[in-house]
Amino acid sequence: MVGFSQNLAILMKERGISSYKLAKGVGVHVSTVTNWLNGSSPKVDSLQHLSRYFKVSVDKLIKDK
């Protein structure tokens, strides 16, 4: 999910959120966040947690720009 990785990186940068802070906020290990940023696809439940954390739609997280 190239769109997801890029969108996640943009959201994190815009909001000044570190990988560690995001991992704690959504209940995953920091290595999971690193994997997402490097192109791994998140599980559906993780997408839902991320959507709530950033207060954006799942579509905004996964769509290519």
C-alpha distances in whole Angstrom, upper triangle without the diagonal:
4,5,5,6,9,10,11,13,14,16,17,19,20,21,22,21,20,18,21,22,19,19,22,22,19,21,19,19,19,17,14,14,14,11,9,10,10,6,7,6,9,12,13,16,14,12,16,17,15,16,19,19,18,20,17,16,13,12,13,10,7,9,9,12
4,5,5,6,9,10,11,12,14,16,17,18,20,21,20,20,18,21,22,19,20,23,22,20,22,20,21,19,18,16,14,14,12,9,9,9,6,9,9,12,15,16,19,16,14,18,19,16,17,21,20,19,21,18,17,15,13,13,11,8,9,7,10
4,6,5,6,8,10,11,12,14,15,16,18,20,19,19,18,21,22,18,19,23,21,20,22,20,21,20,19,17,15,15,14,11,10,11,9,11,10,12,15,15,18,16,13,16,18,15,15,18,18,16,18,15,14,12,10,9,8,6,5,4,7
4,5,5,6,8,10,10,12,14,15,16,18,16,17,15,18,18,15,16,19,18,16,18,17,18,17,16,14,12,13,12,8,8,10,8,9,8,9,12,12,15,12,10,13,14,11,12,15,15,13,15,13,12,10,9,8,5,4,7,7,10
4,6,5,6,9,10,11,12,14,16,16,15,14,13,16,17,14,15,18,18,16,18,16,16,15,14,12,10,10,9,6,5,7,6,8,8,10,13,15,16,13,12,15,15,12,14,17,16,14,17,15,15,13,13,12,8,8,10,10,12
4,5,5,6,9,10,11,12,14,15,14,15,14,18,18,15,17,20,19,18,21,19,19,17,17,15,12,12,12,9,7,9,9,11,12,13,17,18,19,16,14,17,17,14,15,18,17,15,17,15,15,14,13,11,9,9,10,8,9
4,5,5,6,9,10,10,12,14,13,14,14,17,17,14,16,19,17,16,19,18,19,18,18,16,13,14,14,10,9,12,11,13,12,13,16,16,17,15,12,15,15,11,12,15,14,11,13,11,12,11,10,8,6,7,8,8,8
4,5,5,6,9,10,11,12,10,11,10,14,13,10,12,15,14,13,16,15,16,14,15,13,9,11,11,8,7,10,10,12,11,11,14,15,16,12,11,13,13,9,10,13,11,10,13,11,12,11,12,10,7,9,11,11,12
4,6,5,6,9,10,10,9,10,10,13,13,11,13,16,15,15,18,16,17,14,15,13,10,10,12,9,7,10,11,13,14,14,17,18,19,16,14,17,16,12,14,16,14,12,15,14,16,15,15,13,10,12,13,13,13
4,5,5,6,9,10,10,12,12,16,15,13,16,18,17,17,20,19,20,17,18,17,13,14,15,13,10,13,14,16,16,16,20,20,21,18,16,18,17,13,14,16,14,11,14,13,15,15,15,11,10,12,13,12,12
4,5,5,6,8,8,11,11,14,13,11,14,16,14,14,18,17,19,16,18,16,13,14,16,13,11,15,15,17,16,16,18,18,19,15,14,15,14,10,11,13,11,8,11,10,12,13,13,10,9,12,13,14,13
4,6,5,6,5,7,8,11,10,8,11,14,12,13,16,15,16,14,15,15,11,12,14,12,10,14,15,16,17,16,19,19,19,16,15,16,14,11,13,14,11,9,12,12,15,15,17,13,12,14,16,17,16
4,5,5,6,8,10,13,12,11,15,17,16,17,20,19,19,16,18,17,14,14,17,15,12,15,17,19,19,19,22,23,23,19,18,20,18,15,16,17,14,12,15,15,18,18,19,15,14,17,18,17,17
4,6,8,11,13,16,14,13,17,18,16,18,21,21,22,19,21,20,16,17,20,17,15,18,19,21,21,21,23,24,23,20,19,20,18,15,15,16,14,11,13,13,16,18,18,14,14,17,18,18,16
4,6,9,12,14,11,11,15,15,13,15,18,19,20,17,20,19,16,17,20,17,16,19,20,22,22,20,23,23,22,19,18,18,17,13,14,14,11,9,12,13,16,17,19,15,14,18,19,20,19
4,7,10,12,10,10,14,15,14,16,18,18,19,16,18,18,15,16,19,17,15,19,20,22,22,21,24,24,23,20,20,21,18,15,17,17,13,12,15,16,19,20,22,18,17,20,22,22,21
4,7,8,6,6,10,11,10,12,15,15,15,12,15,15,12,13,16,15,13,17,18,19,20,18,21,21,20,17,17,18,15,12,15,15,11,10,14,15,18,18,20,17,15,19,21,21,21
4,5,5,6,9,10,10,12,14,13,13,10,12,13,10,10,14,13,12,15,17,18,19,18,20,22,21,17,18,19,16,14,16,17,13,13,17,18,20,20,22,20,17,20,22,22,23
4,6,5,6,9,10,11,12,10,9,6,9,9,6,7,10,10,9,12,14,15,16,15,17,19,18,14,15,17,15,12,16,16,13,13,17,18,20,19,21,19,16,18,21,21,22
4,5,5,6,9,10,10,9,8,5,9,10,8,9,13,13,13,15,18,17,18,16,19,21,19,15,17,18,15,14,17,17,14,15,19,20,22,21,24,22,19,21,24,25,26
4,5,5,6,9,10,10,10,8,12,12,10,12,15,14,14,17,19,19,19,17,19,20,18,15,16,17,14,12,15,15,11,12,16,18,20,20,22,20,18,21,24,25,25
4,5,5,6,8,8,9,8,11,10,8,10,13,12,12,15,16,16,16,14,16,17,15,11,13,14,10,9,12,12,8,10,13,15,17,16,19,17,14,17,20,21,22
4,5,5,6,5,6,5,8,8,6,9,11,11,12,15,16,15,15,13,14,16,14,10,13,14,11,10,13,13,11,13,16,17,19,17,20,19,16,18,21,23,24
4,6,5,6,8,8,11,11,10,13,15,15,16,19,20,19,19,16,17,18,15,12,15,15,11,11,15,14,11,13,16,18,20,19,23,21,19,21,24,26,27
4,6,8,10,10,14,13,11,14,16,15,16,19,20,19,18,15,16,16,14,11,13,12,9,9,12,10,7,10,13,15,17,17,20,19,16,19,22,24,25
4,6,9,10,13,11,10,13,15,13,15,18,18,16,15,12,12,13,10,7,10,9,6,6,10,9,7,10,12,14,15,14,18,17,14,17,20,22,24
4,7,9,12,10,10,14,15,14,16,19,19,17,16,13,13,14,11,9,12,12,8,10,13,12,11,14,16,18,19,17,21,21,18,19,23,25,27
4,6,8,6,8,11,11,11,14,16,16,14,14,11,11,13,11,8,12,13,10,11,14,14,13,15,18,19,20,18,21,20,17,18,22,24,26
4,5,5,7,9,10,11,13,15,16,14,15,12,14,16,15,12,15,16,14,14,17,18,15,18,21,22,23,21,23,23,19,20,24,25,27
4,5,5,6,9,10,11,13,15,13,15,13,15,18,17,13,15,17,15,14,17,18,15,17,20,21,22,21,23,22,18,20,23,24,26
4,5,5,6,9,10,10,12,11,13,12,15,18,17,14,16,19,16,15,19,20,18,19,23,23,24,21,24,23,19,20,23,23,25
4,5,5,6,9,10,11,9,10,9,11,14,13,10,12,15,13,12,16,18,16,17,20,20,20,18,20,20,16,17,20,21,23
4,5,5,6,9,10,9,10,9,12,14,14,10,12,14,13,11,14,16,13,14,18,17,18,16,19,17,14,15,18,19,21
4,5,5,6,9,9,11,11,14,17,17,14,15,18,16,14,17,19,17,17,21,20,21,19,21,19,16,16,19,19,21
4,5,5,6,5,8,9,12,15,16,13,14,17,16,14,18,20,18,18,22,21,21,18,20,19,15,15,18,18,20
4,5,5,5,6,7,10,13,14,11,11,14,14,11,14,17,15,15,18,17,17,15,16,15,12,11,15,15,17
4,6,7,9,10,14,16,17,14,13,17,16,13,16,18,16,16,19,18,18,16,17,16,12,12,15,14,16
4,6,9,11,15,18,19,16,16,19,19,16,19,22,20,19,22,21,21,19,19,18,15,14,16,15,17
4,6,9,13,15,17,15,14,18,18,16,18,21,20,19,22,20,19,17,17,16,13,12,14,13,16
4,6,10,13,15,12,12,16,16,14,17,20,19,19,21,20,19,16,17,17,13,12,15,15,18
4,7,9,12,10,9,13,14,13,14,17,17,17,19,18,16,13,14,15,11,9,13,14,17
4,6,8,6,6,10,10,10,12,14,14,15,17,16,15,11,13,14,11,10,14,15,18
4,6,5,6,9,10,11,12,15,15,16,18,17,15,12,14,16,13,12,15,18,21
4,5,5,6,9,10,11,13,14,15,16,15,13,10,12,14,12,11,15,17,20
4,5,5,6,9,10,11,12,14,15,15,13,11,14,16,13,14,17,20,23
4,5,5,6,8,10,10,12,14,13,13,10,13,14,11,12,16,18,21
4,5,5,6,9,10,11,12,11,9,6,10,11,8,9,12,15,18
4,5,5,6,9,10,10,10,9,7,11,12,10,11,15,18,20
4,5,5,6,9,10,10,11,9,13,13,11,13,17,20,21
4,5,5,6,8,8,9,8,11,11,8,11,14,17,18
4,6,5,6,5,6,6,9,9,7,10,13,16,17
4,6,5,7,8,9,12,12,11,14,17,20,21
4,6,8,10,11,14,13,11,15,17,20,21
4,5,9,10,12,10,9,13,15,17,18
4,7,9,12,10,10,14,16,18,18
4,7,8,6,7,11,12,15,15
4,5,5,7,9,10,14,14
4,5,5,6,9,12,14
4,5,5,6,9,11
4,6,6,9,9
4,6,9,10
4,7,9
4,6
4
